[in-house]
Amino acid sequence: MSEEIELEWDENKRQQTLNERGLDFKLARYILNDPDLVCSVDNRKNYKETRYIAYGMVQGHVLKICYTMRGNAYRIISLHKIHKDKQEKYYGKNN
């Protein structure tokens, strides 16, 4: 994936994630550029758009983003740190 990816998000949601989890949506750039990125379609609900879940490594931590595409931009919906006991989706695909 190119380093010149376009990101967008709801600024209120970004601030909420920063306050509650200490994570910034700007980290999505590093997740999406992880050479070992694991990405799949999010089928948990019937969304009105195609959503994706991606797992990537950032500064020694596995992070998960949920996003959708808006034109050429990655619209970040959520960002979470994945605890060690839940990291099999990332490590399972990269062993």
C-alpha positions as protocol buffer text, in pm:
chain_id: "A"
residue {
  index: 1
  type: MET
  ca { x: 0 y: 0 z: 0 }
}
residue {
  index: 2
  type: SER
  ca { x: 129 y: 347 z: -77 }
}
residue {
  index: 3
  type: GLU
  ca { x: 238 y: 580 z: 201 }
}
residue {
  index: 4
  type: GLU
  ca { x: 36 y: 855 z: 32 }
}
residue {
  index: 5
  type: ILE
  ca { x: -302 y: 724 z: 137 }
}
residue {
  index: 6
  type: GLU
  ca { x: -590 y: 960 z: 201 }
}
residue {
  index: 7
  type: LEU
  ca { x: -760 y: 934 z: 540 }
}
residue {
  index: 8
  type: GLU
  ca { x: -1077 y: 1096 z: 669 }
}
residue {
  index: 9
  type: TRP
  ca { x: -1288 y: 1065 z: 982 }
}
residue {
  index: 10
  type: ASP
  ca { x: -1544 y: 1230 z: 1201 }
}
residue {
  index: 11
  type: GLU
  ca { x: -1341 y: 1466 z: 1421 }
}
residue {
  index: 12
  type: ASN
  ca { x: -1572 y: 1419 z: 1720 }
}
residue {
  index: 13
  type: LYS
  ca { x: -1526 y: 1041 z: 1698 }
}
residue {
  index: 14
  type: ARG
  ca { x: -1148 y: 1089 z: 1672 }
}
residue {
  index: 15
  type: GLN
  ca { x: -1145 y: 1304 z: 1985 }
}
residue {
  index: 16
  type: GLN
  ca { x: -1363 y: 1053 z: 2170 }
}
residue {
  index: 17
  type: THR
  ca { x: -1122 y: 771 z: 2080 }
}
residue {
  index: 18
  type: LEU
  ca { x: -825 y: 982 z: 2187 }
}
residue {
  index: 19
  type: ASN
  ca { x: -989 y: 1058 z: 2522 }
}
residue {
  index: 20
  type: GLU
  ca { x: -1120 y: 707 z: 2593 }
}
residue {
  index: 21
  type: ARG
  ca { x: -841 y: 488 z: 2447 }
}
residue {
  index: 22
  type: GLY
  ca { x: -544 y: 718 z: 2400 }
}
residue {
  index: 23
  type: LEU
  ca { x: -537 y: 624 z: 2029 }
}
residue {
  index: 24
  type: ASP
  ca { x: -538 y: 865 z: 1737 }
}
residue {
  index: 25
  type: PHE
  ca { x: -709 y: 786 z: 1407 }
}
residue {
  index: 26
  type: LYS
  ca { x: -393 y: 921 z: 1241 }
}
residue {
  index: 27
  type: LEU
  ca { x: -233 y: 584 z: 1333 }
}
residue {
  index: 28
  type: ALA
  ca { x: -449 y: 424 z: 1062 }
}
residue {
  index: 29
  type: ARG
  ca { x: -183 y: 524 z: 807 }
}
residue {
  index: 30
  type: TYR
  ca { x: 70 y: 294 z: 978 }
}
residue {
  index: 31
  type: ILE
  ca { x: -179 y: 9 z: 1009 }
}
residue {
  index: 32
  type: LEU
  ca { x: -267 y: 28 z: 640 }
}
residue {
  index: 33
  type: ASN
  ca { x: 104 y: 39 z: 547 }
}
residue {
  index: 34
  type: ASP
  ca { x: 195 y: -264 z: 758 }
}
residue {
  index: 35
  type: PRO
  ca { x: 344 y: -520 z: 515 }
}
residue {
  index: 36
  type: ASP
  ca { x: 176 y: -792 z: 724 }
}
residue {
  index: 37
  type: LEU
  ca { x: -165 y: -622 z: 722 }
}
residue {
  index: 38
  type: VAL
  ca { x: -461 y: -856 z: 772 }
}
residue {
  index: 39
  type: CYS
  ca { x: -783 y: -719 z: 626 }
}
residue {
  index: 40
  type: SER
  ca { x: -1131 y: -861 z: 573 }
}
residue {
  index: 41
  type: VAL
  ca { x: -1484 y: -746 z: 503 }
}
residue {
  index: 42
  type: ASP
  ca { x: -1679 y: -670 z: 821 }
}
residue {
  index: 43
  type: ASN
  ca { x: -1984 y: -896 z: 802 }
}
residue {
  index: 44
  type: ARG
  ca { x: -2091 y: -859 z: 1166 }
}
residue {
  index: 45
  type: LYS
  ca { x: -2393 y: -647 z: 1067 }
}
residue {
  index: 46
  type: ASN
  ca { x: -2579 y: -551 z: 753 }
}
residue {
  index: 47
  type: TYR
  ca { x: -2424 y: -207 z: 703 }
}
residue {
  index: 48
  type: LYS
  ca { x: -2543 y: 20 z: 423 }
}
residue {
  index: 49
  type: GLU
  ca { x: -2185 y: 28 z: 296 }
}
residue {
  index: 50
  type: THR
  ca { x: -1898 y: -218 z: 270 }
}
residue {
  index: 51
  type: ARG
  ca { x: -1690 y: -199 z: 587 }
}
residue {
  index: 52
  type: TYR
  ca { x: -1352 y: -353 z: 647 }
}
residue {
  index: 53
  type: ILE
  ca { x: -1160 y: -463 z: 954 }
}
residue {
  index: 54
  type: ALA
  ca { x: -782 y: -437 z: 934 }
}
residue {
  index: 55
  type: TYR
  ca { x: -519 y: -551 z: 1182 }
}
residue {
  index: 56
  type: GLY
  ca { x: -170 y: -405 z: 1176 }
}
residue {
  index: 57
  type: MET
  ca { x: 134 y: -353 z: 1394 }
}
residue {
  index: 58
  type: VAL
  ca { x: 216 y: -4 z: 1521 }
}
residue {
  index: 59
  type: GLN
  ca { x: 507 y: 49 z: 1761 }
}
residue {
  index: 60
  type: GLY
  ca { x: 492 y: -310 z: 1885 }
}
residue {
  index: 61
  type: HIS
  ca { x: 114 y: -316 z: 1937 }
}
residue {
  index: 62
  type: VAL
  ca { x: -147 y: -487 z: 1724 }
}
residue {
  index: 63
  type: LEU
  ca { x: -421 y: -236 z: 1643 }
}
residue {
  index: 64
  type: LYS
  ca { x: -753 y: -287 z: 1468 }
}
residue {
  index: 65
  type: ILE
  ca { x: -932 y: -33 z: 1254 }
}
residue {
  index: 66
  type: CYS
  ca { x: -1275 y: -46 z: 1103 }
}
residue {
  index: 67
  type: TYR
  ca { x: -1309 y: 162 z: 787 }
}
residue {
  index: 68
  type: THR
  ca { x: -1501 y: 212 z: 468 }
}
residue {
  index: 69
  type: MET
  ca { x: -1395 y: 362 z: 137 }
}
residue {
  index: 70
  type: ARG
  ca { x: -1526 y: 702 z: 31 }
}
residue {
  index: 71
  type: GLY
  ca { x: -1392 y: 749 z: -318 }
}
residue {
  index: 72
  type: ASN
  ca { x: -1015 y: 710 z: -277 }
}
residue {
  index: 73
  type: ALA
  ca { x: -1020 y: 795 z: 93 }
}
residue {
  index: 74
  type: TYR
  ca { x: -1018 y: 553 z: 383 }
}
residue {
  index: 75
  type: ARG
  ca { x: -1296 y: 669 z: 616 }
}
residue {
  index: 76
  type: ILE
  ca { x: -1191 y: 556 z: 964 }
}
residue {
  index: 77
  type: ILE
  ca { x: -1482 y: 443 z: 1180 }
}
residue {
  index: 78
  type: SER
  ca { x: -1308 y: 300 z: 1485 }
}
residue {
  index: 79
  type: LEU
  ca { x: -965 y: 215 z: 1627 }
}
residue {
  index: 80
  type: HIS
  ca { x: -882 y: -32 z: 1903 }
}
residue {
  index: 81
  type: LYS
  ca { x: -573 y: -180 z: 2066 }
}
residue {
  index: 82
  type: ILE
  ca { x: -594 y: -559 z: 2055 }
}
residue {
  index: 83
  type: HIS
  ca { x: -504 y: -738 z: 2377 }
}
residue {
  index: 84
  type: LYS
  ca { x: -251 y: -1020 z: 2356 }
}
residue {
  index: 85
  type: ASP
  ca { x: -511 y: -1293 z: 2405 }
}
residue {
  index: 86
  type: LYS
  ca { x: -708 y: -1168 z: 2100 }
}
residue {
  index: 87
  type: GLN
  ca { x: -422 y: -1120 z: 1851 }
}
residue {
  index: 88
  type: GLU
  ca { x: -459 y: -1453 z: 1669 }
}
residue {
  index: 89
  type: LYS
  ca { x: -625 y: -1285 z: 1369 }
}
residue {
  index: 90
  type: TYR
  ca { x: -305 y: -1089 z: 1310 }
}
residue {
  index: 91
  type: TYR
  ca { x: -43 y: -1347 z: 1409 }
}
residue {
  index: 92
  type: GLY
  ca { x: -237 y: -1643 z: 1271 }
}
residue {
  index: 93
  type: LYS
  ca { x: -213 y: -1499 z: 917 }
}
residue {
  index: 94
  type: ASN
  ca { x: 152 y: -1396 z: 954 }
}
residue {
  index: 95
  type: ASN
  ca { x: 321 y: -1714 z: 1078 }
}
